[in-house]
Amino acid sequence: MSAGKYNITIEQGADFALAFTLKEDDSAKDLSDYSARAQMRAKKSSTDIAATFVCAVTDASAGKLTMKLSNNTTKQLSPGTYFYDLELFTASDANVTRLLEGTATVTAEVTR
């Protein structure tokens, strides 16, 4: 399965959150044995991480998870375009799936 493409916009200095419900064959995927992780970088090939999202499975049996950045994190980001992806993985990393990927556009904050 290929990762879904989803471009996001992050407002500098504001909280960011995105919630998902994962489905397989029209039913919620059981995420009981899974965790999620996501990072953002200025270039896909960069070793420098611009931000690490806080990811959580919020309702395993219903296939629900979230990825978030706090306002303290987003205010440290320079406006511009970044790249991100979101992965689902098991505790042993034996099964890693890239769920989403795309660009993350950070818009400049005016009120500080």
Phi and psi in degrees as GROMACS dihedral restraints (atoms count N, CA, C in turn):
[ dihedral_restraints ]
;  ai    aj    ak    al  type     phi  dphi    fc
    3     4     5     6     1   -81.5    20    10
    4     5     6     7     1   150.5    20    10
    6     7     8     9     1   -65.4    20    10
    7     8     9    10     1   144.8    20    10
    9    10    11    12     1   -74.3    20    10
   10    11    12    13     1   150.3    20    10
   12    13    14    15     1  -100.3    20    10
   13    14    15    16     1   124.6    20    10
   15    16    17    18     1  -150.6    20    10
   16    17    18    19     1   112.6    20    10
   18    19    20    21     1   -86.9    20    10
   19    20    21    22     1   139.2    20    10
   21    22    23    24     1  -121.7    20    10
   22    23    24    25     1   157.4    20    10
   24    25    26    27     1  -119.8    20    10
   25    26    27    28     1   129.5    20    10
   27    28    29    30     1  -117.0    20    10
   28    29    30    31     1   127.0    20    10
   30    31    32    33     1   -88.3    20    10
   31    32    33    34     1   120.4    20    10
   33    34    35    36     1   -56.1    20    10
   34    35    36    37     1   131.1    20    10
   36    37    38    39     1    82.8    20    10
   37    38    39    40     1     2.7    20    10
   39    40    41    42     1  -119.5    20    10
   40    41    42    43     1   155.1    20    10
   42    43    44    45     1   -67.2    20    10
   43    44    45    46     1   144.9    20    10
   45    46    47    48     1  -126.1    20    10
   46    47    48    49     1   135.2    20    10
   48    49    50    51     1  -149.2    20    10
   49    50    51    52     1   142.1    20    10
   51    52    53    54     1  -137.2    20    10
   52    53    54    55     1   126.7    20    10
   54    55    56    57     1  -109.8    20    10
   55    56    57    58     1   144.1    20    10
   57    58    59    60     1  -131.2    20    10
   58    59    60    61     1   152.3    20    10
   60    61    62    63     1  -124.6    20    10
   61    62    63    64     1   117.9    20    10
   63    64    65    66     1   -90.8    20    10
   64    65    66    67     1   134.4    20    10
   66    67    68    69     1  -127.8    20    10
   67    68    69    70     1   146.5    20    10
   69    70    71    72     1  -128.9    20    10
   70    71    72    73     1   127.9    20    10
   72    73    74    75     1    52.0    20    10
   73    74    75    76     1    44.3    20    10
   75    76    77    78     1    66.5    20    10
   76    77    78    79     1    13.3    20    10
   78    79    80    81     1  -124.0    20    10
   79    80    81    82     1   151.7    20    10
   81    82    83    84     1   -60.9    20    10
   82    83    84    85     1   135.3    20    10
   84    85    86    87     1   -78.8    20    10
   85    86    87    88     1   131.1    20    10
   87    88    89    90     1   -74.9    20    10
   88    89    90    91     1   117.0    20    10
   90    91    92    93     1  -102.3    20    10
   91    92    93    94     1    20.9    20    10
   93    94    95    96     1   -56.2    20    10
   94    95    96    97     1   -36.0    20    10
   96    97    98    99     1  -100.6    20    10
   97    98    99   100     1    15.8    20    10
   99   100   101   102     1  -120.4    20    10
  100   101   102   103     1   156.2    20    10
  102   103   104   105     1  -130.4    20    10
  103   104   105   106     1   170.2    20    10
  105   106   107   108     1  -129.9    20    10
  106   107   108   109     1   154.0    20    10
  108   109   110   111     1  -148.4    20    10
  109   110   111   112     1   149.7    20    10
  111   112   113   114     1  -152.7    20    10
  112   113   114   115     1   141.7    20    10
  114   115   116   117     1  -135.1    20    10
  115   116   117   118     1   161.7    20    10
  117   118   119   120     1  -130.0    20    10
  118   119   120   121     1   135.7    20    10
  120   121   122   123     1  -137.3    20    10
  121   122   123   124     1   153.5    20    10
  123   124   125   126     1   -67.7    20    10
  124   125   126   127     1   -34.2    20    10
  126   127   128   129     1  -133.7    20    10
  127   128   129   130     1   146.7    20    10
  129   130   131   132     1   -59.0    20    10
  130   131   132   133     1   -33.7    20    10
  132   133   134   135     1   -86.1    20    10
  133   134   135   136     1    -4.5    20    10
  135   136   137   138     1   -68.5    20    10
  136   137   138   139     1   143.2    20    10
  138   139   140   141     1   -88.1    20    10
  139   140   141   142     1   -14.7    20    10
  141   142   143   144     1   -83.7    20    10
  142   143   144   145     1   128.7    20    10
  144   145   146   147     1   -92.5    20    10
  145   146   147   148     1   122.8    20    10
  147   148   149   150     1   -74.7    20    10
  148   149   150   151     1   -38.6    20    10
  150   151   152   153     1  -161.8    20    10
  151   152   153   154     1   148.9    20    10
  153   154   155   156     1  -115.0    20    10
  154   155   156   157     1   121.1    20    10
  156   157   158   159     1   -73.1    20    10
  157   158   159   160     1   145.8    20    10
  159   160   161   162     1   -86.4    20    10
  160   161   162   163     1   116.0    20    10
  162   163   164   165     1  -114.2    20    10
  163   164   165   166     1   142.1    20    10
  165   166   167   168     1  -148.9    20    10
  166   167   168   169     1   140.1    20    10
  168   169   170   171     1   -81.6    20    10
  169   170   171   172     1   115.8    20    10
  171   172   173   174     1   -95.3    20    10
  172   173   174   175     1   -24.3    20    10
  174   175   176   177     1  -153.9    20    10
  175   176   177   178     1    93.3    20    10
  177   178   179   180     1   -59.2    20    10
  178   179   180   181     1   -45.3    20    10
  180   181   182   183     1   -69.1    20    10
  181   182   183   184     1   -25.0    20    10
  183   184   185   186     1   -95.5    20    10
  184   185   186   187     1     1.6    20    10
  186   187   188   189     1    71.6    20    10
  187   188   189   190     1    26.6    20    10
  189   190   191   192     1   -99.2    20    10
  190   191   192   193     1   136.4    20    10
  192   193   194   195     1  -147.6    20    10
  193   194   195   196     1   161.6    20    10
  195   196   197   198     1  -132.0    20    10
  196   197   198   199     1   156.5    20    10
  198   199   200   201     1  -131.6    20    10
  199   200   201   202     1   134.2    20    10
  201   202   203   204     1  -138.8    20    10
  202   203   204   205     1   155.7    20    10
  204   205   206   207     1  -132.3    20    10
  205   206   207   208     1   135.4    20    10
  207   208   209   210     1   -79.1    20    10
  208   209   210   211     1   162.9    20    10
  210   211   212   213     1   -63.7    20    10
  211   212   213   214     1   -29.6    20    10
  213   214   215   216     1   -64.3    20    10
  214   215   216   217     1   -33.4    20    10
  216   217   218   219     1   -76.8    20    10
  217   218   219   220     1   -46.3    20    10
  219   220   221   222     1   -68.0    20    10
  220   221   222   223     1   -28.2    20    10
  222   223   224   225     1   -70.1    20    10
  223   224   225   226     1   -18.2    20    10
  225   226   227   228     1   -84.4    20    10
  226   227   228   229     1   -11.2    20    10
  228   229   230   231     1   -83.8    20    10
  229   230   231   232     1   136.3    20    10
  231   232   233   234     1   -78.5    20    10
  232   233   234   235     1   141.3    20    10
  234   235   236   237     1   -58.6    20    10
  235   236   237   238     1   145.1    20    10
  237   238   239   240     1   147.9    20    10
  238   239   240   241     1  -168.7    20    10
  240   241   242   243     1  -107.0    20    10
  241   242   243   244     1   132.6    20    10
  243   244   245   246     1  -125.0    20    10
  244   245   246   247     1   176.8    20    10
  246   247   248   249     1  -122.5    20    10
  247   248   249   250     1   143.9    20    10
  249   250   251   252     1  -140.2    20    10
  250   251   252   253     1   161.1    20    10
  252   253   254   255     1  -147.4    20    10
  253   254   255   256     1   159.2    20    10
  255   256   257   258     1  -123.9    20    10
  256   257   258   259     1   125.2    20    10
  258   259   260   261     1  -117.5    20    10
  259   260   261   262     1   146.7    20    10
  261   262   263   264     1  -108.3    20    10
  262   263   264   265     1   134.6    20    10
  264   265   266   267     1  -146.5    20    10
  265   266   267   268     1   158.0    20    10
  267   268   269   270     1   -91.8    20    10
  268   269   270   271     1   165.5    20    10
  270   271   272   273     1   -57.1    20    10
  271   272   273   274     1   -34.3    20    10
  273   274   275   276     1   -87.8    20    10
  274   275   276   277     1    -0.7    20    10
  276   277   278   279     1    60.7    20    10
  277   278   279   280     1    16.8    20    10
  279   280   281   282     1   -70.3    20    10
  280   281   282   283     1   -24.2    20    10
  282   283   284   285     1  -133.9    20    10
  283   284   285   286     1   105.2    20    10
  285   286   287   288     1  -117.6    20    10
  286   287   288   289     1   128.2    20    10
  288   289   290   291     1  -125.9    20    10
  289   290   291   292     1   127.7    20    10
  291   292   293   294     1   -82.4    20    10
  292   293   294   295     1   115.6    20    10
  294   295   296   297     1   -83.5    20    10
  295   296   297   298     1   -48.7    20    10
  297   298   299   300     1  -136.2    20    10
  298   299   300   301     1   153.7    20    10
  300   301   302   303     1  -152.5    20    10
  301   302   303   304     1   157.2    20    10
  303   304   305   306     1   167.0    20    10
  304   305   306   307     1  -164.9    20    10
  306   307   308   309     1   -96.9    20    10
  307   308   309   310     1   151.9    20    10
  309   310   311   312     1  -123.1    20    10
  310   311   312   313     1   109.7    20    10
  312   313   314   315     1   -94.5    20    10
  313   314   315   316     1   121.8    20    10
  315   316   317   318     1   -97.5    20    10
  316   317   318   319     1   120.9    20    10
  318   319   320   321     1   -95.7    20    10
  319   320   321   322     1   144.2    20    10
  321   322   323   324     1   -69.4    20    10
  322   323   324   325     1   139.5    20    10
  324   325   326   327     1   -81.1    20    10
  325   326   327   328     1   140.2    20    10
  327   328   329   330     1  -103.0    20    10
  328   329   330   331     1   -47.3    20    10
  330   331   332   333     1   -84.3    20    10
  331   332   333   334     1   122.6    20    10
